[in-house]
C-alpha cells in the first residue's frame, strides 16, 4: 500500500463509538437509544456549496461505487489530503485581500464561495501531481493505457471519497487538543480523553439533542506545550472538515489557542485550564471553561489562614503563566486582609534553591503552586531540608491524584523513597474546586449519577491498561468529569443555536470561519448554558469561568480527608472539624517568638525594698526623736528644722528607690507613663530636700566664718534656712513641670536579639524586652537636670572643704555635715554615668542606683543623728538650761574636761563675789577715813592720828587688792583659760 503524506503531524482522528450501522453504540449505563433520522435534507446544502468542481465530484460519486469491487488487482494509492497549509494560507490571504469587504452578508457569502472553489482546484491540481509521480510504478503492469485511465479515475475518486467522508451533511465537527504525553506540565488528557469519548457516545445516543446530526471530535496530542498546541490547532483548522468549536486542556495551551481562535470566530471550551489570566475577556473573547479558575482557590486559602490565625506566609511557584497570575491574585487578597508574604520563590525545573531559601526566611505556612511532576521534586526537597512536621503547613493544589507523591518516582529521577515522600507529605492541605458531584445519588443530565460515571470511566481506563483496582489512576482523573461535561455543554449549546438558526432558515452547516453572526449565536448559547452534570452544576460567569464550590482536604495517614467546603460567592465556610495536626496543635505561621519582659529580679527587689522601708522607718523615728528633744541644746544648736527637712528628703529618696524597681510586672503599659513621672518627681524633690538641708547648713557655716564677730553672735532665724531649700524645690518644680508638659516621659521598650528557647522541644524563641522611661528629647532634659544638680553638688563640696576645720557654736554638727556632703557627691558622681552605661541591664542598674540612694540616706542620717542619740541616752535627765550638750560628738575625755571646767568656774565665781564684797567694804571705810582726815586738817589737830588711821585702811586695801590679784593669778593659772572657755562655747 502506498501512502503519501505532506504534513509532519498525523491527521486528526474522529472519536466516536459506532456500531455496525454507522450509528453510535449505546452506553452500558446510559439512557435508552432512539434512532434519529439518518438523511438530512440535501438540496439546501447542495445549492449553498454549488461550485463547478463540486458539481463534477457529485456526478462522479456514483461511478466511484462501481469501481469499489472491480479490478482488485490494481494497486490502490491513498492520498492524504492533510496537505500543507502554507499554500492554502497564501491563497486565502490573497482572496481576502481582494475581497476585504465585510459590511454585507452577501459579499461574505460570495467571498466564501470563491475561496472554496480555489481550494478545490488546488486539490485537483495536487491529485494530478500525485498521478504523474506514480505513473512509472504502473507502467509495467498489464493493460497500461486503459488501466492508467481507470487508475487515474480511481485515484481521483478515492481522494474525493476520503474528502467527502468528512463532509457528510449530518456531521458536526469539533476539534480537540488533549495533553497525552510529555515530561512536564499537566498530562490530563490521559483520563479526560476517555471521558470525552463517553460523552460523545451519550450525546449522539440522545434523539432530543442535535436532531438529525452527529457530533464528531477530531483530536491530537499537545503534550501541554503551547507551541505544539498551536501547531495542532492550525492543522485542525486548515484540514477539512471545518470545525465549529475547539476543546482544549492545559492552561498554557489554552492561552495560546484561545488567543488565536478569535481570529477564526471559533469558540474555545477548556476542560482543564485554571490560569487566572484566561478570565480576561478582552484578551480571550471566545473562551469558556468547565474548569474553575485557579483564583477560586485564593479566597479559600485566605479563609483558612484567617481561621487558624496565620498572618505570615510564603509562596513557592513554578515559572508558568498560570501560576504567576495565580500568585498575583493571591498577593492582592493577602494585602487586602493584612497577611504578610515573607518571600516569593519561583523555579523552572529544579526547586532545590527555592526550597532552601524558604528555610532561610523561616517560612512556616507555604503555598505551593506547580504541576504534579514538579510537585514531586518539591516534596523531595522538602524532606531533605526538613520543612515538614509539626512546625510547617503546606498548601498544595487539589487536582493532583490521590497518590501523586508515590508514583513515577524512579521514572522522574526522584531521589527520595516512597516512605520519605509519605513522611514529608503528611498533614498538608489541598484546595480544589469540586469536580465531582457530591450528591452520589443525584441523576444528572446524562441520566447517570456521578458514581455511575465513575464506574464507566474506570472500566474504560481498565481497557486502556491502567491499574484502576490498584488505585493507579492516570493523570487527569480528577478533571475527567469536567471533560465529560464540556462535551455536554457543547452539545446543549449547539442544540440551542440550531433552534435559533432554523427560524432564519439557517443551520450550523452554514458556519464558516468568517461568519460572525453564527459565532455570536454559539457564544450566547454557551454563555447561557446551565445544567447539572457529573461535576456538579455547570454554569459560566461573565468572564467565561466555571462557578463552583471549593473543597478543602488534608492528607492524614496517607489518605485525603475532607475538612470542609467554601462558597466564595456567599463567603460561607462549612467546616467539619476533622483536621489533625502533627504534634497535636495548630502549627505557627512563624518561629514562635515570645516577647519576654525583662523585669527586676524579685529577690533583689524584695531586699532593696526591705532596706528602703527600714530606712524610711528609721527616718520617721529620727523625726520623732528630733521633735521630742528639741529643747536640748544638742538638738537646738544643730538646727532641728533642717534636720527634719533632711529626714523627709531621705524618706522621699528611699521611696523613689522603691519606685525604680517597680516595672511591667506590677504596672500595666497604659499606666507606665504615670510611673515614669512619679519616679522623676520623687527622686528630684527628695534629693533637693535631703541635700538642700545639708547644703544650707554648710552654707551658714561658711557665712559665719566670713562675717564680722559682732554679726556672728546674732541669732540665726529658721526661715532663712527654709528659703534655700525652698529655692531648690522651686527650680525642680519648674524643670519637671516644663518637662512633663512639653515632652512627657513615656514607656519605651528596648528589644534585644532573639534568644534560644529554654525548652528545645518547643519551636519557640524568646525576644527580651526592657522598659525605659524616655521622652522624645530625653538627652536634652537629662542634660539640663544633671547640669543643675551637678552645680549644686560641686558648690556644696567646695563649701564643705572650705569649712572643714571651722567650729561654730550655732551649728554644732558642721563637721559631720561636711562628711555627709562628701559621701553624697562621690556617690552621685559615680552613679550617674554608670547607670547610663548599664541601663540595658535591669538588675545591675536597679541595684546600683538603689544602693547609692540607700547609702547616701543611711550615712547622712547616721553622721548627723547618732552622736545626738548617744548623748541623749547617756544623759536622759539633764536639764536643757544647764546642759550645753555634747557638742559635735566629742570624745569622753573632752566631756569630762568640760564638766570640771564648769565646776571650777562656779567656784571661781563665788570667790570673786566674796573678794568684790570685801573690796566694796574697804573702799567704804577708806572714804570715811578720808572725810575724817579732811576735817582734821581744817582744825589743825589730829594729823598724826589721821595719818596713822589712813595707813591702816591703806594696808587693808592693799591686802584686799593683793588677795584679788592672787585670785586673778589663780584664775589664770588654772585650766579655765580663755581659749578653753571659747572651746566650751563652740562645743555646743
C-alpha positions, 0 to 999 in steps of 0.5 A, a space after each residue: 500500500 502506498 501512502 503519501 503524506 505532506 504534513 509532519 503531524 498525523 491527521 486528526 482522528 474522529 472519536 466516536 463509538 459506532 456500531 455496525 450501522 454507522 450509528 453510535 453504540 449505546 452506553 452500558 449505563 446510559 439512557 435508552 437509544 432512539 434512532 434519529 433520522 439518518 438523511 438530512 435534507 440535501 438540496 439546501 446544502 447542495 445549492 449553498 456549496 454549488 461550485 463547478 468542481 463540486 458539481 463534477 465530484 457529485 456526478 462522479 460519486 456514483 461511478 466511484 461505487 462501481 469501481 469499489 469491487 472491480 479490478 482488485 488487482 490494481 494497486 490502490 494509492 491513498 492520498 492524504 489530503 492533510 496537505 500543507 497549509 502554507 499554500 492554502 494560507 497564501 491563497 486565502 490571504 490573497 482572496 481576502 485581500 481582494 475581497 476585504 469587504 465585510 459590511 454585507 452578508 452577501 459579499 461574505 457569502 460570495 467571498 466564501 464561495 470563491 475561496 472554496 472553489 480555489 481550494 478545490 482546484 488546488 486539490 485537483 491540481 495536487 491529485 494530478 501531481 500525485 498521478 504523474 509521480 506514480 505513473 512509472 510504478 504502473 507502467 509495467 503492469 498489464 493493460 497500461 493505457 486503459 488501466 492508467 485511465 481507470 487508475 487515474 479515475 480511481 485515484 481521483 475518486 478515492 481522494 474525493 471519497 476520503 474528502 467527502 467522508 468528512 463532509 457528510 451533511 449530518 456531521 458536526 465537527 469539533 476539534 480537540 487538543 488533549 495533553 497525552 504525553 510529555 515530561 512536564 506540565 499537566 498530562 490530563 488528557 490521559 483520563 479526560 480523553 476517555 471521558 470525552 469519548 463517553 460523552 460523545 457516545 451519550 450525546 449522539 445516543 440522545 434523539 432530543 439533542 442535535 436532531 438529525 446530526 452527529 457530533 464528531 471530535 477530531 483530536 491530537 496530542 499537545 503534550 501541554 506545550 503551547 507551541 505544539 498546541 498551536 501547531 495542532 490547532 492550525 492543522 485542525 483548522 486548515 484540514 477539512 472538515 471545518 470545525 465549529 468549536 475547539 476543546 482544549 486542556 492545559 492552561 498554557 495551551 489554552 492561552 495560546 489557542 484561545 488567543 488565536 481562535 478569535 481570529 477564526 470566530 471559533 469558540 474555545 471550551 477548556 476542560 482543564 485550564 485554571 490560569 487566572 489570566 484566561 478570565 480576561 475577556 478582552 484578551 480571550 473573547 471566545 473562551 469558556 471553561 468547565 474548569 474553575 479558575 485557579 483564583 477560586 482557590 485564593 479566597 479559600 486559602 485566605 479563609 483558612 489562614 484567617 481561621 487558624 490565625 496565620 498572618 505570615 506566609 510564603 509562596 513557592 511557584 513554578 515559572 508558568 503563566 498560570 501560576 504567576 497570575 495565580 500568585 498575583 491574585 493571591 498577593 492582592 487578597 493577602 494585602 487586602 486582609 493584612 497577611 504578610 508574604 515573607 518571600 516569593 520563590 519561583 523555579 523552572 525545573 529544579 526547586 532545590 534553591 527555592 526550597 532552601 531559601 524558604 528555610 532561610 526566611 523561616 517560612 512556616 505556612 507555604 503555598 505551593 503552586 506547580 504541576 504534579 511532576 514538579 510537585 514531586 521534586 518539591 516534596 523531595 526537597 522538602 524532606 531533605 531540608 526538613 520543612 515538614 512536621 509539626 512546625 510547617 503547613 503546606 498548601 498544595 493544589 487539589 487536582 493532583 491524584 490521590 497518590 501523586 507523591 508515590 508514583 513515577 518516582 524512579 521514572 522522574 529521577 526522584 531521589 527520595 523513597 516512597 516512605 520519605 515522600 509519605 513522611 514529608 507529605 503528611 498533614 498538608 492541605 489541598 484546595 480544589 474546586 469540586 469536580 465531582 458531584 457530591 450528591 452520589 445519588 443525584 441523576 444528572 443530565 446524562 441520566 447517570 449519577 456521578 458514581 455511575 460515571 465513575 464506574 464507566 470511566 474506570 472500566 474504560 481506563 481498565 481497557 486502556 491498561 491502567 491499574 484502576 483496582 490498584 488505585 493507579 489512576 492516570 493523570 487527569 482523573 480528577 478533571 475527567 468529569 469536567 471533560 465529560 461535561 464540556 462535551 455536554 455543554 457543547 452539545 446543549 449549546 449547539 442544540 440551542 443555536 440550531 433552534 435559533 438558526 432554523 427560524 432564519 432558515 439557517 443551520 450550523 452547516 452554514 458556519 464558516 470561519 468568517 461568519 460572525 453572526 453564527 459565532 455570536 449565536 454559539 457564544 450566547 448559547 454557551 454563555 447561557 448554558 446551565 445544567 447539572 452534570 457529573 461535576 456538579 452544576 455547570 454554569 459560566 460567569 461573565 468572564 467565561 469561568 466555571 462557578 463552583 464550590 471549593 473543597 478543602 482536604 488534608 492528607 492524614 495517614 496517607 489518605 485525603 480527608 475532607 475538612 470542609 467546603 467554601 462558597 466564595 460567592 456567599 463567603 460561607 465556610 462549612 467546616 467539619 472539624 476533622 483536621 489533625 495536626 502533627 504534634 497535636 496543635 495548630 502549627 505557627 505561621 512563624 518561629 514562635 517568638 515570645 516577647 519576654 519582659 525583662 523585669 527586676 529580679 524579685 529577690 533583689 527587689 524584695 531586699 532593696 525594698 526591705 532596706 528602703 522601708 527600714 530606712 524610711 522607718 528609721 527616718 520617721 523615728 529620727 523625726 520623732 526623736 528630733 521633735 521630742 528633744 528639741 529643747 536640748 541644746 544638742 538638738 537646738 544648736 544643730 538646727 532641728 528644722 533642717 534636720 527634719 527637712 533632711 529626714 523627709 528628703 531621705 524618706 522621699 529618696 528611699 521611696 523613689 528607690 522603691 519606685 525604680 524597681 517597680 516595672 511591667 510586672 506590677 504596672 500595666 503599659 497604659 499606666 507606665 507613663 504615670 510611673 515614669 513621672 512619679 519616679 522623676 518627681 520623687 527622686 528630684 524633690 527628695 534629693 533637693 530636700 535631703 541635700 538642700 538641708 545639708 547644703 544650707 547648713 554648710 552654707 551658714 557655716 561658711 557665712 559665719 566664718 566670713 562675717 564680722 564677730 559682732 554679726 556672728 553672735 546674732 541669732 540665726 532665724 529658721 526661715 532663712 534656712 527654709 528659703 534655700 531649700 525652698 529655692 531648690 524645690 522651686 527650680 525642680 518644680 519648674 524643670 519637671 513641670 516644663 518637662 512633663 508638659 512639653 515632652 512627657 516621659 513615656 514607656 519605651 521598650 528596648 528589644 534585644 536579639 532573639 534568644 534560644 528557647 529554654 525548652 528545645 522541644 518547643 519551636 519557640 524563641 524568646 525576644 527580651 524586652 526592657 522598659 525605659 522611661 524616655 521622652 522624645 528629647 530625653 538627652 536634652 532634659 537629662 542634660 539640663 537636670 544633671 547640669 543643675 544638680 551637678 552645680 549644686 553638688 560641686 558648690 556644696 563640696 567646695 563649701 564643705 572643704 572650705 569649712 572643714 576645720 571651722 567650729 561654730 557654736 550655732 551649728 554644732 554638727 558642721 563637721 559631720 555635715 561636711 562628711 555627709 556632703 562628701 559621701 553624697 557627691 562621690 556617690 552621685 558622681 559615680 552613679 550617674 554615668 554608670 547607670 547610663 552605661 548599664 541601663 540595658 541591664 535591669 538588675 545591675 542598674 536597679 541595684 546600683 542606683 538603689 544602693 547609692 540612694 540607700 547609702 547616701 540616706 543611711 550615712 547622712 542620717 547616721 553622721 548627723 543623728 547618732 552622736 545626738 542619740 548617744 548623748 541623749 541616752 547617756 544623759 536622759 535627765 539633764 536639764 536643757 538650761 544647764 546642759 550645753 550638750 555634747 557638742 559635735 560628738 566629742 570624745 569622753 575625755 573632752 566631756 569630762 574636761 568640760 564638766 570640771 571646767 564648769 565646776 571650777 568656774 562656779 567656784 571661781 565665781 563665788 570667790 570673786 563675789 566674796 573678794 568684790 564684797 570685801 573690796 566694796 567694804 574697804 573702799 567704804 571705810 577708806 572714804 570715811 577715813 578720808 572725810 575724817 582726815 579732811 576735817 582734821 586738817 581744817 582744825 589743825 589737830 589730829 594729823 598724826 592720828 589721821 595719818 596713822 588711821 589712813 595707813 591702816 585702811 591703806 594696808 587693808 586695801 592693799 591686802 584686799 587688792 593683793 588677795 584679788 590679784 592672787 585670785 586673778 593669778 589663780 584664775 589664770 593659772 588654772 585650766 579655765 583659760 580663755 581659749 578653753 572657755 571659747 572651746 566650751 562655747 563652740 562645743 555646743 
